[in-house]
């Protein structure tokens, strides 16, 4: 990737993509089998090679700060150094003398925006079949495929999400044609030559599942199972039963030795999900189906991290709260198919009001550029029905709650000392349609500045092909 950004960042791109000296020190599963043999295979064969871009100590003063966890500070001071958030406080916070100081008066600061549901890179621009790699529609059960193996890092959608939407991290999911769509991957939104150089270090993998219309339509039209919602659940249960048995055989092998079980790549993913090492993200619209999936999870001993799209979450918000499941929702998409017909614009606000985990997501290369506006719409709809929800809470829907669903909330998603310095300075209230990111930092590195036109990643695809007479 050429970075037309930043002559100053051109050399940084190489740093950002370079592998660390510990990249080959892969965590492995190893089991002694008596005196006969030792079986070893990697739990992480495609490790992150992400390295933060260089950063400088920076202090932003005088801004309104939304900390991502429901807090607000007026006239706040945010100090970034060494790629981390050092301090967040009020007007009296001490300012170090050796830092770059930016005046944020009249502006707003939030954590970097996190999209829990994206297909950037797997369905990149241009939208043509040659680069459409989100669904493995050769069978309804494909936990063996990994979204990262189809991600195109040159997708211009990444830089647009950074510059227009302040998105600093995002989860790339397989599509929803299959009951078991495969593994997802969480990325840092930085320019890089490889997907591994974008991978959020040590973020848990996700497993994309889908219920409802999509699997039964795709495979029912081929006269194969599943062709109904009954078939959806039956094949789900059958697959989880196999995964439980696969895990039992490996657990027995670990305890007793003997002959190693036959390895199955897809079952490795499901085994890890049963062990709680992989987060389950379930595409599901209807309340009754979400409730059934919760029961199925209890039957086989796994947990759902988030239901995605979840247009009927408001009907079972108490059930979602009691089971600790997030709802990743649109602000107001509804009615484009029958299972979306009962979607209401107050959905997110009602989930929040019930004490459950609400998230606003995109599922779209354009909407990812305005998740702040989508959160604002959902907030306004809730207030119109009389729900008292703060601006700071709405920001939580696109920052901390998304990080929580991805299992990375201890490192990003809110402005707290010691966390990654993923920060957005907005030129106005981020819940206003008139506001845009002015500056975006990822791990303390300034990767976008609206006042510096060259400080924006531009991929080879955007730069185009040299024409006749151009320098070769």
C-alpha positions in Angstrom: 0.0 0.0 0.0 1.3 3.4 -0.9 0.4 6.0 1.7 -0.3 9.3 -0.1 -0.9 10.6 3.4 1.9 11.6 4.8 5.3 12.0 3.5 6.0 12.0 7.3 4.1 8.8 7.7 5.6 7.0 4.6 8.4 5.6 6.6 6.0 4.9 9.5 4.0 2.5 7.2 7.0 0.2 7.3 7.2 0.4 11.0 3.5 -0.2 11.3 3.6 -3.4 9.2 6.9 -4.8 10.6 6.7 -8.1 12.5 8.0 -8.0 16.1 10.7 -10.3 17.3 8.2 -12.3 19.2 5.9 -13.0 16.3 7.1 -16.6 16.0 6.6 -17.3 19.6 3.1 -18.6 19.0 0.9 -20.0 21.8 0.5 -23.7 21.2 -1.7 -26.5 22.4 0.5 -29.4 23.4 -0.5 -32.6 25.0 1.7 -35.5 26.3 0.4 -38.9 25.2 2.2 -41.2 27.6 5.6 -42.1 26.2 4.5 -42.5 22.6 4.1 -39.1 21.1 3.6 -35.4 21.6 0.9 -33.6 19.5 1.4 -29.9 19.0 -0.5 -27.4 16.9 -0.9 -23.6 17.0 -3.8 -21.9 18.7 -2.9 -18.8 16.8 -1.3 -19.6 13.4 -1.9 -16.1 12.0 -0.7 -13.8 14.8 -1.1 -10.1 14.8 2.0 -8.2 13.6 0.4 -4.8 14.4 2.8 -2.1 15.7 1.5 1.3 16.6 2.7 4.2 14.5 5.1 6.6 16.2 3.4 9.1 18.5 4.2 12.3 20.4 3.1 13.5 23.8 -0.1 15.5 23.3 -2.4 17.4 25.6 -5.9 18.6 24.5 -7.4 21.3 26.7 -10.7 23.0 27.1 -12.9 20.5 25.3 -16.1 18.7 26.4 -15.0 15.1 27.1 -17.3 12.1 26.8 -15.3 9.3 28.4 -17.2 6.4 26.8 -18.5 5.0 30.0 -21.3 7.5 30.5 -19.2 10.3 32.0 -18.9 13.9 30.8 -16.3 16.5 31.7 -16.7 20.1 30.6 -13.5 22.0 29.9 -11.7 18.7 30.1 -8.0 17.9 29.7 -6.8 14.7 28.0 -3.1 13.8 28.0 -1.7 11.2 25.6 1.8 9.8 25.7 3.6 6.7 24.7 0.6 5.4 22.8 -1.5 5.4 26.0 -3.9 7.7 27.8 -2.0 9.2 30.7 -4.7 11.2 32.3 -8.2 12.6 31.8 -9.5 15.4 34.1 -11.0 18.8 34.5 -9.7 22.3 33.9 -7.3 22.1 36.8 -5.4 19.0 35.5 -1.7 19.5 35.3 -0.2 20.0 31.9 3.3 18.6 31.2 5.7 21.2 29.8 7.2 18.9 27.1 3.9 18.0 25.4 2.2 19.4 22.3 -0.8 21.4 23.6 -4.0 21.7 21.4 -6.7 24.1 22.3 -10.0 22.1 22.3 -12.3 25.0 23.3 -15.7 24.5 21.8 -14.8 21.1 20.6 -15.5 17.5 21.9 -13.4 14.5 22.7 -14.6 10.9 22.6 -12.9 7.5 22.5 -12.3 6.2 19.1 -15.5 4.9 17.6 -15.8 1.0 17.4 -17.9 -0.8 14.9 -18.9 -4.2 16.1 -20.3 -5.3 12.8 -18.5 -4.5 9.5 -17.6 -6.2 6.3 -15.0 -3.8 5.1 -12.2 -5.6 3.3 -14.4 -8.7 2.7 -17.0 -6.7 0.7 -14.7 -3.8 -0.4 -15.1 -1.0 -2.9 -15.5 -1.5 -5.8 -18.5 -3.8 -5.1 -17.8 -6.4 -7.7 -17.9 -10.2 -7.6 -14.1 -10.5 -7.9 -13.6 -9.0 -4.4 -16.8 -10.1 -2.7 -15.5 -12.6 -0.2 -17.8 -12.4 2.8 -19.9 -15.6 2.4 -18.7 -19.1 1.9 -22.0 -20.3 0.4 -20.9 -23.9 -0.3 -22.7 -25.2 2.8 -24.7 -23.9 5.8 -22.0 -24.9 8.3 -18.6 -23.3 7.7 -16.9 -22.6 11.0 -13.6 -23.5 9.3 -13.4 -20.3 7.3 -11.8 -17.1 8.8 -12.9 -13.6 7.7 -9.3 -12.3 7.9 -8.3 -14.6 5.0 -10.6 -12.6 2.7 -9.9 -9.1 3.9 -8.3 -6.7 1.3 -6.3 -4.1 3.3 -6.5 -1.7 0.4 -10.3 -1.2 0.7 -10.7 2.6 0.6 -13.6 2.1 3.1 -11.1 1.8 5.9 -9.6 5.3 5.5 -13.1 6.8 5.0 -14.3 5.2 8.2 -11.3 6.7 10.0 -11.6 10.2 8.5 -15.3 10.7 8.3 -16.4 8.5 11.2 -13.6 8.5 13.7 -13.6 4.7 13.6 -10.4 3.3 15.2 -11.3 -0.4 15.7 -13.8 -2.6 13.9 -14.9 -6.3 13.8 -14.9 -7.8 10.3 -17.5 -10.6 10.2 -18.3 -13.3 7.6 -21.7 -12.8 6.0 -25.0 -14.2 7.2 -25.8 -16.8 4.5 -24.7 -19.7 6.7 -25.8 -20.9 10.2 -22.1 -21.0 11.1 -20.4 -18.4 9.0 -16.9 -18.6 10.3 -14.4 -16.7 12.4 -14.5 -12.9 12.7 -11.4 -10.7 13.3 -11.0 -7.4 15.1 -8.8 -4.8 13.4 -7.1 -1.6 14.3 -8.1 0.9 11.6 -4.6 1.7 10.4 -3.0 1.6 6.9 -1.1 -1.6 6.4 0.0 -4.0 3.7 -1.4 -7.1 5.3 -4.4 -8.0 7.4 -2.1 -9.4 10.2 -0.6 -5.9 10.5 -4.1 -4.5 11.2 -5.1 -7.2 13.7 -5.9 -5.9 17.1 -3.3 -7.6 19.3 -4.7 -10.5 21.4 -8.3 -9.6 20.7 -10.5 -12.7 21.0 -11.8 -14.2 17.8 -15.5 -14.1 17.1 -17.8 -16.8 15.7 -20.4 -15.5 13.3 -23.7 -17.4 13.5 -27.0 -16.6 11.8 -30.6 -17.5 12.3 -33.9 -16.7 10.6 -34.6 -16.0 7.0 -31.1 -15.9 5.4 -29.9 -19.5 5.9 -33.3 -21.1 5.2 -33.7 -18.9 2.0 -30.2 -19.6 0.7 -30.2 -23.4 1.2 -34.0 -24.0 1.0 -33.9 -22.6 -2.5 -31.4 -25.4 -3.3 -33.6 -28.0 -1.8 -31.2 -28.8 1.0 -31.2 -28.4 4.7 -32.0 -26.0 6.3 -35.2 -25.1 4.4 -37.1 -23.8 7.5 -36.6 -22.3 10.9 -37.1 -25.8 12.2 -34.2 -27.0 10.0 -32.1 -24.0 11.1 -32.3 -25.1 14.8 -32.0 -28.8 14.1 -28.8 -28.3 12.1 -27.4 -25.9 14.7 -28.0 -28.4 17.5 -26.6 -31.3 15.5 -23.4 -29.2 14.9 -23.1 -28.2 18.5 -23.6 -31.8 19.6 -20.7 -32.8 17.4 -18.6 -30.0 18.8 -19.3 -31.1 22.4 -18.2 -34.6 21.5 -15.1 -33.3 19.7 -14.2 -31.3 22.8 -14.8 -34.3 25.0 -12.4 -36.4 23.0 -9.6 -33.8 23.2 -10.2 -33.3 26.9 -9.9 -37.0 27.5 -6.8 -37.1 25.4 -5.3 -34.2 27.5 -6.1 -36.1 30.7 -5.3 -39.7 29.7 -3.1 -39.6 26.6 -3.4 -42.4 24.1 -4.1 -41.8 20.4 -4.8 -38.2 19.4 -8.2 -37.4 18.0 -8.4 -36.5 14.3 -8.0 -32.7 13.9 -10.9 -30.8 12.4 -10.3 -27.1 11.7 -14.0 -26.1 12.0 -14.4 -28.0 15.2 -11.4 -26.3 16.6 -13.3 -23.0 16.3 -16.4 -24.5 18.0 -14.4 -26.1 20.7 -12.8 -22.8 21.5 -16.3 -21.2 21.5 -17.4 -23.8 24.0 -14.4 -23.0 26.2 -15.3 -19.3 26.1 -12.1 -18.3 24.1 -14.1 -17.2 21.1 -17.0 -14.6 21.3 -20.2 -15.6 19.6 -21.9 -13.0 17.5 -25.3 -14.1 16.3 -27.2 -12.4 13.4 -30.8 -12.6 14.6 -33.8 -10.3 14.1 -36.9 -11.8 15.9 -37.3 -11.9 19.7 -38.6 -15.4 19.7 -35.6 -16.7 17.8 -33.2 -14.8 20.1 -34.9 -16.5 23.1 -34.6 -19.9 21.5 -30.9 -19.3 20.8 -30.4 -18.4 24.4 -31.9 -21.7 25.4 -29.7 -23.5 22.9 -26.6 -21.9 24.3 -27.6 -23.2 27.7 -28.2 -26.6 26.3 -24.7 -26.9 25.0 -22.8 -24.7 27.4 -21.7 -21.6 25.5 -22.6 -18.0 25.8 -23.7 -15.4 23.2 -21.8 -12.2 23.3 -24.1 -10.2 21.1 -27.2 -10.5 18.9 -26.6 -8.5 15.7 -29.3 -6.4 13.9 -31.7 -7.6 16.7 -34.6 -5.3 15.6 -36.9 -6.9 18.2 -34.6 -6.7 21.2 -37.0 -4.3 22.8 -39.4 -7.2 23.2 -37.0 -9.2 25.4 -34.7 -6.5 26.8 -35.1 -8.0 30.3 -34.1 -11.4 29.1 -31.0 -10.0 27.3 -30.1 -8.1 30.4 -30.4 -11.1 32.7 -28.2 -13.2 30.4 -25.6 -10.5 29.9 -26.1 -10.3 26.1 -25.5 -7.2 24.1 -27.7 -6.1 21.2 -25.9 -4.6 18.2 -28.6 -2.6 16.4 -29.3 -0.1 13.7 -30.9 3.2 14.7 -33.9 2.9 12.4 -33.5 0.3 9.7 -36.6 -1.9 9.4 -39.1 -3.5 7.1 -36.8 -4.5 4.3 -37.8 -8.2 4.9 -40.5 -9.7 7.0 -38.3 -10.6 10.0 -37.4 -6.9 10.2 -41.0 -5.7 10.0 -41.3 -5.1 13.8 -38.3 -3.0 14.0 -38.9 0.4 15.8 -36.6 3.4 16.1 -36.9 3.3 19.9 -35.3 -0.1 20.0 -31.9 0.9 21.3 -33.3 3.3 23.8 -35.6 0.7 25.2 -32.8 -1.8 25.5 -30.7 0.8 27.4 -33.7 1.7 29.6 -34.0 -1.9 30.6 -30.4 -2.0 31.8 -29.2 -4.2 29.0 -26.2 -3.6 26.8 -27.0 -1.4 23.7 -24.7 -1.0 20.7 -25.2 0.9 17.4 -23.5 -0.9 14.5 -23.3 -0.3 10.8 -23.2 -3.4 8.6 -22.6 -0.9 5.8 -19.6 0.8 4.2 -21.4 4.2 4.2 -23.1 4.0 7.6 -19.8 3.2 9.3 -18.8 6.8 8.4 -21.6 8.2 10.5 -22.1 6.0 13.5 -22.2 9.1 15.7 -25.2 10.4 13.8 -26.9 6.9 14.0 -26.4 7.0 17.8 -27.9 10.5 17.9 -31.0 9.4 16.0 -31.5 6.5 18.4 -31.1 8.8 21.3 -33.6 11.3 19.9 -36.2 8.6 19.3 -35.8 7.4 22.9 -36.2 10.9 24.3 -39.3 11.5 22.2 -41.0 8.6 24.0 -40.0 10.1 27.3 -36.8 8.1 28.2 -34.2 10.2 30.0 -30.9 9.1 28.4 -27.8 11.3 28.4 -25.6 12.3 25.5 -22.7 10.6 27.2 -24.7 7.3 27.3 -25.4 7.5 23.6 -21.6 7.8 23.0 -21.2 4.6 25.1 -23.3 2.8 22.4 -20.5 3.3 19.8 -17.5 3.0 22.1 -17.3 1.1 25.4 -20.3 -1.2 24.8 -18.9 -2.3 21.4 -15.5 -2.9 23.0 -17.2 -5.0 25.7 -19.0 -7.2 23.1 -15.6 -7.8 21.4 -13.8 -8.6 24.6 -11.4 -5.6 24.4 -12.9 -3.2 26.9 -10.0 -3.4 29.2 -7.7 -1.8 26.6 -9.9 0.5 24.5 -13.4 1.9 24.3 -13.1 4.5 27.0 -10.8 7.4 28.0 -9.1 6.0 31.1 -5.5 6.1 32.2 -3.5 3.2 30.8 -5.8 2.4 27.9 -4.8 2.7 24.3 -4.9 6.3 23.2 -7.6 5.8 20.6 -9.1 9.2 20.6 -11.3 11.5 18.4 -11.3 15.3 18.6 -14.6 16.5 17.0 -15.1 20.0 15.7 -18.5 20.1 17.4 -20.9 18.0 19.4 -20.5 14.5 17.8 -24.3 14.0 18.2 -24.9 16.8 15.7 -25.2 16.2 12.0 -22.9 19.2 11.4 -20.0 17.7 13.3 -17.0 15.8 11.9 -13.8 14.4 13.3 -11.1 17.1 13.3 -8.3 14.8 14.5 -8.1 11.0 15.0 -5.4 9.3 17.1 -4.8 5.5 17.0 -2.6 4.3 19.9 -1.5 8.0 20.3 -0.5 8.4 16.6 -2.2 11.2 14.8 -3.5 9.4 11.7 -6.0 11.9 10.5 -6.1 15.7 10.7 -8.8 17.6 8.8 -6.5 20.6 8.7 -3.6 18.7 7.0 -4.8 17.3 3.7 -1.8 14.9 3.3 -2.4 13.3 6.6 -4.9 10.7 5.4 -4.2 7.1 4.2 -4.8 6.6 0.5 -4.6 3.1 -1.0 -3.1 2.0 -4.2 -6.6 1.4 -5.5 -7.5 5.0 -5.0 -4.3 6.3 -6.5 -5.2 4.5 -9.7 -3.1 3.3 -12.7 -0.5 5.5 -14.3 -1.6 6.9 -17.6 0.3 7.4 -20.8 3.1 9.9 -20.3 3.0 9.5 -16.5 6.3 8.8 -14.7 7.0 5.1 -14.8 
